[in-house]
């Protein structure tokens, strides 16, 4: 299963490729809509079930409702990395940061359902 496999097996639904614009994805913040979605490398994961980590007011709630690739690659929760205008931009990430991003993608893909893709 790999180094990012969950301790307990997770029964995941088949991946979906529903298209979401960045503006549509913003609505899936657990407040505007009850679901919480996080994009990574353009793929959208449903993290709704993990309220402890991604619920309103939690440390990682700044990643919800956006493609959080930049912040995850940089291991950053700073506003300059989580702002929707730059959060999907990985063009300035180093090779090491891109590997960290790939590791996060692997981590999420083994735990959360894929519900769509970012189209803009």
ABEGO torsion letter per residue (X at the ends): XEAABBABBBBBBBBBABBBBAAAAAABAGAABABBBBBBGGBBBBAAABAAAABBGBAAAAABGBBAAAAAAAGBABAAAABAAAAABAAABBAAAAAAAAAAAAAAAAABBBAEBBAX
